Amino acid sequence: MTDPISSLTDINTDVTGYKQLFELTGKQIMIIGAGSGIGAAAAHGLAAFGAQVLCTDIAQDAADAVATSIIEQGGSAQSKAVNITDKASIEAAMDSLGQLDGLVCTPSINVRKPFLELTPDEFDKVIGINLKGSFLAMQAAGARMKAQQSGSVVLFSSIRSQVVEPGQSIYAATKAGTLQMVRGLASELGELGVRVNAIAPGVVETPLTNPIRNQPDWYNAYAQKGALGRWAQPKEMVGAVVYLMSEASSFVTGTLMLVDGGWTAVDGRFTPPL
């Protein structure tokens, strides 16, 4: 197994070594869900740190637009259509890369309904994309990274892997399941030099959350739930992604990184008369 920081020059004493911790030049990283929201922001951020990014999305035109934007800004990018529920589609995109140094997987859907009103078809749809899709992506990336004995996988879980509210039961189950798959794969591939982690956003302004953003009372209630008193923008997830893709996180695997604006730290957002 290759020493993960062997490329750094005496990191204990050399300032240059520390500056290189977040450097991604030459790394080939695939982003699933790069056509919008967090995936698009992650693609731009990774490219800004030197990565060669493969922007993939079920919507080819959306992936193309993000890749074109990255290239226009001086970055390195290409694009492909990928269906996260289709193993062959995922593997074909990965095979187009000489080496898969990183995978970032963001796609999710949600059906906000009371538990007793959910239909079997709705259950299958959410599970199929959020959980099975994550499984297929992780398995495909894991096989390649195991063979090359290097790589970093980042899956997007959610605060819903930790806390739930009415109408979020199946979505929450998929996010908790994704986290446990992350931990399982991390435990199996760690000694081979492969790291696997999850990021848990709070409320982020993306297409997935449009139904909430269009209802002011609901939107404002969510904003006040966290310690920062506001929603996040997709670009605010980029720091965590770059960190987990880089050598700065060389001893980080099997973990859940909360990027939730303090949502899980604040108990109900009520300030008592102390």
N, C-alpha and C positions, 0 to 999 in steps of 0.2 A: 504493500500500500504506500502511496506517495505521501510524504509529509505535507499536510495542508498549508504550511507556511514556509515551505522550503524555498519559495521564490522570493521571500523577503530577506533583506540583508541584515542579519543579526538584529532581530526585532527588539531585543531587550535594550539596545543602546543606540540604534541608528534611527534618527527621526524620519529619514526617508522611508524606512520600512513601515512605520506607522501611517504615513501619508498614503501608502499603497494599499492599505487594508481594504478600502472600498473600491479599488480599481477593478474594472471588469473587461478591460480591453482584450479582445480575442475570444472572449467567452461566447458561446452560442447558446442562446436562451429562447425557449419557446413559451409563448404566452397564449393560453387558451381563453378565449373571451376578450381578445384585444380590441374588438370593434367598438367598444364604448365603455364608459364608466371607469371602474377601478382597473380593468384590464388595459384600457387605452392609456391611462395615466402611468401604469407600471411599465408598459412598453416604452413610452417616452423617457421615463426615468432611467430605466436600465440602459437604454441607448446613450443617454447623456453621460453615463459612467463608462462608456466604451464598449458595451456588449453589442454583439451582432444579434438582433432580435428577429424572431420569426413570429409575425403577428397572425394568429389564427382565430377564426370566428365562424359560426354557422352562416353568417352573412358575409359573403366574399367581398362585396363592395365596401362594407364597413372596415374589414381588415385591410383592404387595399388603401383606403383613405388614410388610415393611421400610419401604415408603412410609408406611404408617399410623404406625409407630413414629417415623419422622422428623417427621411432622406433629404428633404428640403432644408432641414435644420442642421444638416451635416452629419447625421447619424447613419448607421448601417442597418437596413431592414429589408425584409421580404415578407410576403403574405401568402396565405393559403386558406381555403375553406376547410373547416374541420367541424364534424358533428361529434360532440362529446359522448353521445350514446352509441357511436359506431366505432368499434375497436379498430377496424381496418382503416378508417379515416384518420384516426389518431396516429396509428403506426406509420401510415404512408407519409404523413407530415414529418414525423420524427426521422424517418429514413432519409428524408431529403437533406438532413444535416450531416456533416461529416462526423461530428461528435455532439452529444447532447450534454452540455454543461449545466443547464438549469431548466426547470419547468415551473411555470407559474400558472395555476389553474383557478379561474374565478367564476365560471358560470353557475347560476342558481336561478330557480324560480320559486314562487311562493303562492299558495292558495290560502287566503285568510278567511277561514270559516270555522264555526264551532265544531268541535270534534265530532259530535253526534250527527252533523250534517254533511260531513265529508263522504264522498263516494269512493268506491274502490278504484275507479278510473283516475280520480284526482290524486289518490294516494300513490298509484303506480306512476303517474306523471311526475310528481315531485320527487319520489324515490329514484325514478329512472334517470333523471337529469342530475339531481344534487348528489345522490349517494352512489348509484351505479356508475354515473359518468365520472365521478371523482375516482372511483375504483379502477375503471378502465385506463384513465390517464396515469394514475400512479403506477399501475402494473406495467404499462408500456414503458414509462420512463425508468422505473425501477430495474427492469430487465436490462436495459441499455447501460444504465449507470453501474449496475452490478458487474457487468462484463468489463467495463473500462475502469472500475474501482475508483470512481469519483463522481461528483455531481451533487446538486442541491435541488430539492423539490419543495415547493411552497404551495399549499392548498389554502383556499379561503374558507374558513369556518365562520363563526359569528358569535356574538355575545349570546345568541340563542342556544349555543352549546352548553351554556352555563345557567342561564335564566330564561324563563318562558312567560308568556302572557296568553290570555284567551285568544283563540284563533290562530295560534302559531305552532300547534302540537307537532304536525308532521314535518314542517320546516325545521323546527328545533331538533327533532329526532335525526334528520339527515345531517345537521351540523354537528351534533354530538357524535354521530356515527363516523363522520369524516375525520373528526379529531382522533377517535380511537384507531381508525385505519392509519392515520399519520403516525401515531405512537407505535403501532404494530410494525409498520414497515421500517420505521427508524430503528427499532430494536433488532430487526433482522439484517439490516444492511450497514449498520454503523461501523462495524469492524472492517468493512470493506471500503470505508472512506466516503460513504454516501450519507448525506444528511437530509432529513425530512421534517418539516415544521409546518405549523398552521398559524394563520393570522386571524384574529377575531375583531372585525370592525364593530363599531356601534352603529349609529344611524348615519348613513352617507347619502348624499344627494346623487343618486344614480337612476337609470330607468326602472330598476326593480322597486324603488321606493316612490315612484310617481304617484301611486294611489294615495299615499299618506301626504305627500307634499301638496297635493291639490285640495287638502282639507285643512284649513288654517288652525282649527282647534287641536286637531290631532298632531299636526306638524309642530305647533308650539309646545304642546305637552311633551313630546319627545325631546325637543330642544332643551327643556328645563330639567329633564330626567338626569342628564349628565352633569358633572362638576363644572364643565366649561360653559354650559348654558346655550349650546348651539349644535347644529349639525356639522358633520365633516364634509369636506370636498374630496373627490377621488384622489387628488394629488397628495392629500395628507396620509395616504396609505403607502406612498412610494418609498418613504424612508425605511419602513419596516421591510419592504420587499428587497430593496437594494442591500440592506444589512444582511438579510438571510441568504441572499445570493452571493455575497462577498466573503472574503477571508476574515472579515471582521467578526463573523459569527462561526469561525472554524470549530468551536467547541460547543456549539448550540445545535441540539437535535432532539426530536421527539417532544417539542414544547408548543405551547399555545401562547402567542404574543397578542395581548390585548391592546388594540388601538381604538379605544372606545370613548375617549373624552371623559373618562371617569365614571361612565355609566354604572359599571359593576361595583364601584367604590362608594357611590352615594346611595343612601338608603331612602328612596322615595322622594328625594329632593324637597324635604320639609325642614325648615329651620325653626326649631322650637324656641320658646321664650326663655333662654338660659339666663 
